[in-house]
Every structure is written in C-alpha cells, then in structure tokens.
C-alpha cells in the first residue's frame, strides 16, 4: 500500500463491529464481577471450559491466514475482542497466543508455520517469555542466552511476567544467541519441574510466573529464522502495546460504569451524591478521556500495518493516552466510593490494579511519550 492510499483517520469495519458486539455480550455473560472475584482464588486465570468456548468462537485464529486455519483478518479485529474483555476484567491467554502467532507469521519458517499456527488457531495456549528482571522495555536488551551444542540449544537465565505459563503448550522466548537477539519456540515438555514459579503481581486476575531457563535444552530447529529479529521484537512490542491499549480502554468503560451506578444510588444529605458538581465534573473528564483513548486506539488499529511508520506513532499515542486516562478514571472511582473504595471488597480496586498492571507492561505513558518526541521531530 502506498502512502497516498493510506487512511488518514479511523476505519471501523463491519467485521470489527460484529466482533465487538459478540465479544461484549460474551464477556458480560461469562465474566460478571462476582465470577471474576471467584476466579481470583483459582489456579488459572480462566477455566479450561471457558477457554475452549473462546477457541470455538474462532477468536484465536482471527489474525491467522486462512491457509493455517484462521480467519485471515488482522490485529484490528483482535482489538475489537480485547476491549470488551477488558471491560469485564476477563483475563485469558488470548492476547499472548495471538502475539505468538504473529511472531511465527512474521519470522517463522514454513515448517514452523504449518506446525504451530493451526494448533494456536484451534485452542493451544501460547505464553510470551520476553521480559527480564532488569525491567528494560527494550526487548533487545537480553541477559538470557542460548549456546549451540550440535543440533541443540542450551539455555540459561530467567524470564519474568510470563502470564498463564502453567496453561501454556508453547513458549515464545527471546534470548541472546552468539551476541545477537534471537526468538525461539519451546514446548512445555522441555520444562523441568522447578522451571516455573508463581509471582505476586498487583493485578490478581493475572497468573504471572517467573521462568528459569537454566539447564533447559531445545532443538536448534526451534529458532525462528527471521532475517531481522530486531524488527520482529519491535513489532511484537508494538503489537502488545496495541492490545494493552484496547484492554485499558475496556477497563475504563467498566470502571466508569460501576462508579456511575454508585453515584446514582448512594445518598447523602438527602441527595444522590452524583448530583454534586465535585463528582459530576471529574466523571465527565473520565468519559472524555475514554473517548479520546478509544479514538487513538482505533486509529492505531487502522494504521498499524501501514509501511510508512505511522503505525508506531499511533500505537505509542494510544498506549500513552489509555494509560493516563485509565489511571485517572480508576483513581476517581476509588475516591468516589469513599472509605469503602479503599477496601479490597470494592470492585474499583480490581480496575485500579488492572490499570497499574497494563500501564507497566511494554512501557508506561512517559516511556512512549519520550519515543514520540523523537518520532514526531524527525
């Protein structure tokens, strides 16, 4: 596509509209807030039955070509699913599985594509092992390493924030191989008993794990033979930012809704507290922030795959705007619930925790604005 034919605004397809409607109904029915709270104590973030229902809807293959069992659409359509899931705090490996599939599409061999993409489209779970303890959001800054030993690779180091690792059938790993970044696929069978350990994270709807790679060996054939691994890692980073922005937009809508319900039912001095300007005006600000964030989100979804570089600018804007707006809306939600808002039983707490988690994954607002300064001034 040439620069002249690139869309200048937001394109929202019929497919996106249909998926948004279906996902909104599905998420509301399957993840009411009481079900979310019950799941907090479960071993996995999502039940196996619910995951199979998601797979049966075809959502895992949306951005996978038809020749590999998918629908042949794109990440813009995945955004329309992730947003309503975020609105209902429905945690699942959908985003990680989608991103792993994209990495295989971008850099995998024909054999890797034909082996794994149909499985991922059909319900296999993938986990991303890209983040390390140093916390650098540059995915090319790697301390985990791989060394060749014949036709095998010996791994060392550790990864953190590997969500839904206990459910995963496949791991997408980033490692340093001979001094350069590399991506490889690792099946769950390669893990030792002590390779995974649960992490305590702010968003308790997540199941996050640390992954120790010491002593693990995988076939060298599992390496993704991408010509530009640095570009593939950057693409993964931006795609993850796009989906996190979608999740945050959904979370904003969810927390605004529960706050409005409280403002319309809580009475003080013989008035509903929502009638007071000190509460009304911040709620308007939260709603405006949501609309701004959604505009950025669907613009980013429109231009994400455009070759001109506009996609990176749009995605970074969307992530920064969604992070700031979700932080504001969830913080006001806690304050407007009064003393109850500061207790664990208040549902606003779950949304505030989700906002903190999403902002810190793949760069906070300040991080993306710093990159935007360079991109926009070039």
C-alpha positions, 0 to 999 in steps of 0.5 A: 500500500502506498502512502497516498492510499493510506487512511488518514483517520479511523476505519471501523469495519463491519467485521470489527463491529460484529466482533465487538458486539459478540465479544461484549455480550460474551464477556458480560455473560461469562465474566460478571464481577462476582465470577471474576472475584471467584476466579481470583482464588483459582489456579488459572486465570480462566477455566479450561471450559471457558477457554475452549468456548473462546477457541470455538468462537474462532477468536484465536485464529482471527489474525491467522491466514486462512491457509493455517486455519484462521480467519485471515483478518488482522490485529484490528479485529483482535482489538475489537475482542480485547476491549470488551474483555477488558471491560469485564476484567476477563483475563485469558491467554488470548492476547499472548497466543495471538502475539505468538502467532504473529511472531511465527507469521512474521519470522517463522519458517514454513515448517514452523508455520504449518506446525504451530499456527493451526494448533494456536488457531484451534485452542493451544495456549501460547505464553510470551517469555520476553521480559527480564528482571532488569525491567528494560522495555527494550526487548533487545536488551537480553541477559538470557542466552542460548549456546549451540551444542550440535543440533541443540540449544542450551539455555540459561537465565530467567524470564519474568511476567510470563502470564498463564505459563502453567496453561501454556503448550508453547513458549515464545522466548527471546534470548541472546544467541552468539551476541545477537537477539534471537526468538525461539519456540519451546514446548512445555515438555522441555520444562523441568519441574522447578522451571516455573514459579508463581509471582505476586503481581498487583493485578490478581486476575493475572497468573504471572510466573517467573521462568528459569531457563537454566539447564533447559535444552531445545532443538536448534530447529526451534529458532525462528529464522527471521532475517531481522529479529530486531524488527520482529521484537519491535513489532511484537512490542508494538503489537502488545502495546496495541492490545494493552491499549484496547484492554485499558480502554475496556477497563475504563468503560467498566470502571466508569460504569460501576462508579456511575451506578454508585453515584446514582444510588448512594445518598447523602444529605438527602441527595444522590451524591452524583448530583454534586458538581465535585463528582459530576465534573471529574466523571465527565473528564473520565468519559472524555478521556475514554473517548479520546483513548478509544479514538487513538486506539482505533486509529492505531488499529487502522494504521498499524500495518501501514509501511510508512511508520505511522503505525508506531506513532499511533500505537505509542499515542494510544498506549500513552493516552489509555494509560493516563486516562485509565489511571485517572478514571480508576483513581476517581472511582476509588475516591468516589466510593469513599472509605469503602473504595479503599477496601479490597471488597470494592470492585474499583480496586480490581480496575485500579490494579488492572490499570497499574498492571497494563500501564507497566507492561511494554512501557508506561505513558512517559516511556512512549511519550519520550519515543514520540518526541523523537518520532514526531521531530524527525 
